[in-house]
C-alpha cells in the first residue's frame, strides 16, 4: 500500500508540473491567456501535493495514529494554496468569458480568504468540523465558478456567443459533478468516519491527507489544459501553412463570428478579416471583392483600431488567441 501511494504521489506531482510547463510554453507562443491561468493552477496543485508528499514520506517515518485524524495539518499553507488554486481557475473562467471587471476578479477571492481564516478562529473544540469548513470553502468557490458560467450563458442574447459557451458545456457538467462528489467525500470522511474502525494505518493516512474525487477533478482540468495547449500549438504551426488546412478553416469559422461580435466588426470588416486569415494581401482582397485597394486599406485600418492591434501579425495573433 505504501509503495502504491508513493508512486501515485510522484505521478500526480510530475503530471502537474509537466502540464504546467507545456501550458506555459503554449502561452508564450500563442499568447492565449487562459492557458497561463490553467498552467498556474496545475503548478499550484503540484506544490500542494509536494507538501503532502513531504509530510507523508519524508518528514517522519512513524505510523499514522488514529487520534490525529481530526487534526488540521498545515492549515495556513493549505489556505494559501487553496486561494491560489481557486483564483487561477477563476481567472481562467473570466478569461473565457472576456470579463475584465476588477470586482469580479478579486471579490470572490477576498470572500474565500475571509471564510477560510474565519474557520481557524471558530470558537469550537470540534476540529473535524473546523477542518471540514476550511476545505468546503474551496468547493463553494468552485461551485461559484459553475454558477457564474450558467448566469453568463443565461444573460447572453447573442446566438454566436451561446454556441461558443455551449461548446464547453460537457466540461462544465463534469466539473460540477466532481465538485459535488468532492464535497460529499469530505463530509463522509471528516464528519462521519470513525478512524478507530480502520486498522490499516496506510489507508487512514491516505484519507487524512487526500481526496480521491479532488484528484479526478484535477486530472480532468489537466486533460483540458493539455488538449487546449496542443490545439493552440497546432493552429500556430498551421498559420504559416498555405493553402489552409481543413482543420484550420474549421477553427477559423468557429472563432470568426465570436471575434467579430466581441470587437463590433461590421459585416464588411468581418469579410475582409476572413481573407486576412487566409493569408491574402490587400491586392488579392481587392481583386476578390472587386473594390479598390484604398477601400481595403481603410477597412483594414478599422480592423486594427477596433482590435487594438497595429499590423497583420498582431491581428492574427489576437484572432487565434481567442480559441
Helices and strands as residue ranges (DSSP letters): H 2-30, H 33-53, I 54-58, G 66-68, H 75-96, H 102-120, H 127-155, H 159-166, H 169-187, I 188-192, G 195-197, H 201-209, H 212-238, H 246-262, H 267-277, H 282-289, H 293-307, H 312-320
